[in-house]
Amino acid sequence: MTELEMIELVRTLSGNNEVDERVIAFYLNSTKNFILSYCNIESIPEGLEPTLIEMTALRIRANIQGAEVKVGEGLKQVASISDGNQSISYQVGATSGKSFVSDEDLVSAYGNRLGRYRRMVVPKPVKMERK
C-alpha cells in the first residue's frame, strides 16, 4: 500500500476529512516508528499494516479536533441530552473512553497484536580470553 493510500484510509477511518495531509503523515510516521521500536524490527510487515493504519486513525481521533491539533484532549462524548429544548452537552476526555495519547495506551490496546511480531534482542555473550 502506498503512503498516499494509507493517508486516505487513515483520513476515512478517523472520520475527519479536514485533517491536513501533513498531520496524517506525521502521525503515520510516528506510529510506524513506535511499532518498529516496540517490535525490534527493521520494516513493517504486511500483516502489521492494518494495525499501523488503525493505530494512526485512533491517535488522530484522540488528538485532533477539526483541522487543528489539540494534543491530549481526547474524544468528545455525549454527557447529557435534554428533550425539551433539544440541548446536548459533551464531555471531553471521559473516563469510559480511551484517548490513545501515550505509548502506554497503545501498548495496552495493541500489545497482544504487536507481540506476535516482536523480536527479542539478546546481547551477544562476552568471550573471555584465556591466558
C-alpha positions as CSV (number, residue, x, y, z in Angstrom):
1,M,0.0,0.0,0.0
2,T,1.4,3.4,-0.9
3,E,1.8,6.2,1.6
4,L,-0.9,8.3,-0.2
5,E,-3.4,5.3,0.0
6,M,-2.5,4.9,3.7
7,I,-3.1,8.6,4.3
8,E,-6.5,8.5,2.6
9,L,-7.5,5.4,4.6
10,V,-6.4,7.0,7.9
11,R,-8.4,10.1,7.0
12,T,-11.5,7.9,6.3
13,L,-11.2,5.9,9.5
14,S,-10.6,8.9,11.6
15,G,-13.8,10.4,10.4
16,N,-12.3,13.8,9.8
17,N,-11.8,14.9,6.2
18,E,-10.4,18.3,7.3
19,V,-7.2,16.9,8.8
20,D,-4.2,18.2,6.8
21,E,-2.3,15.5,4.9
22,R,1.0,16.6,6.6
23,V,-0.5,15.9,10.1
24,I,-1.7,12.5,9.0
25,A,1.8,11.8,7.5
26,F,3.4,12.9,10.8
27,Y,1.1,10.5,12.8
28,L,1.7,7.7,10.4
29,N,5.5,8.1,10.7
30,S,5.3,8.5,14.4
31,T,3.2,5.3,14.8
32,K,5.4,3.4,12.4
33,N,8.5,4.3,14.4
34,F,6.7,3.3,17.6
35,I,5.9,-0.1,16.1
36,L,9.4,-0.6,14.8
37,S,10.9,0.3,18.1
38,Y,8.5,-1.7,20.2
39,C,8.8,-4.9,18.0
40,N,12.6,-4.5,17.4
41,I,12.1,-4.9,13.6
42,E,13.5,-3.0,10.6
43,S,10.3,-2.7,8.5
44,I,6.6,-3.0,8.9
45,P,5.5,-6.5,7.7
46,E,2.4,-6.7,5.5
47,G,0.4,-8.3,8.4
48,L,1.0,-5.2,10.6
49,E,-0.1,-2.6,8.0
50,P,-3.7,-2.7,9.1
51,T,-2.6,-2.3,12.7
52,L,-0.5,0.7,11.7
53,I,-3.4,2.4,10.0
54,E,-5.8,1.6,12.8
55,M,-3.5,2.9,15.5
56,T,-2.8,6.1,13.5
57,A,-6.5,6.7,13.0
58,L,-7.2,6.3,16.7
59,R,-4.3,8.7,17.6
60,I,-5.7,11.3,15.2
61,R,-9.3,10.9,16.5
62,A,-8.0,11.3,20.1
63,N,-5.7,14.3,19.4
64,I,-7.4,16.4,16.7
65,Q,-10.5,18.5,16.7
66,G,-11.3,20.0,13.3
67,A,-8.2,20.8,11.3
68,E,-6.2,22.0,14.4
69,V,-4.1,19.8,16.6
70,K,-5.3,19.6,20.2
71,V,-3.0,17.2,21.8
72,G,-4.4,15.3,24.8
73,E,-8.0,16.4,24.6
74,G,-9.4,13.0,23.7
75,L,-12.7,12.2,22.0
76,K,-15.8,14.2,22.9
77,Q,-18.6,12.0,24.2
78,V,-22.2,12.9,24.9
79,A,-22.6,13.7,28.6
80,S,-26.3,14.6,28.7
81,I,-29.3,15.0,26.3
82,S,-32.3,17.1,27.0
83,D,-35.5,16.7,25.0
84,G,-37.5,19.8,26.0
85,N,-35.2,22.4,24.4
86,Q,-33.2,19.9,22.5
87,S,-29.8,20.6,24.1
88,I,-26.8,18.2,24.0
89,S,-23.8,18.6,26.2
90,Y,-20.4,17.0,25.5
91,Q,-17.7,15.7,27.8
92,V,-14.1,15.8,26.8
93,G,-11.8,13.0,27.9
94,A,-14.4,10.9,29.5
95,T,-13.2,8.1,31.8
96,S,-15.1,5.5,29.8
97,G,-13.3,6.4,26.6
98,K,-9.7,5.7,25.6
99,S,-7.6,8.6,24.5
100,F,-4.6,6.9,22.9
101,V,-2.4,9.8,23.7
102,S,0.6,8.0,25.2
103,D,2.7,5.0,24.1
104,E,1.4,3.1,27.2
105,D,-2.2,3.5,25.9
106,L,-1.2,2.0,22.5
107,V,0.7,-0.9,24.2
108,S,-2.3,-1.7,26.4
109,A,-4.6,-1.8,23.5
110,Y,-2.4,-3.4,20.8
111,G,0.3,-5.2,22.8
112,N,-1.1,-8.7,22.0
113,R,-1.2,-8.0,18.3
114,L,2.2,-6.4,18.2
115,G,3.6,-9.1,20.4
116,R,3.2,-11.6,17.5
117,Y,5.8,-9.6,15.6
118,R,8.1,-8.7,18.4
119,R,11.7,-9.9,18.3
120,M,13.7,-10.4,21.4
121,V,17.1,-8.7,21.4
122,V,19.6,-10.8,23.3
123,P,23.1,-9.3,23.8
124,K,25.9,-11.4,22.5
125,P,27.9,-13.2,25.2
126,V,31.2,-11.7,26.0
127,K,34.1,-14.0,25.2
128,M,36.7,-14.2,27.8
129,E,40.3,-14.7,26.6
130,R,42.3,-17.3,28.3
131,K,45.9,-16.6,29.1
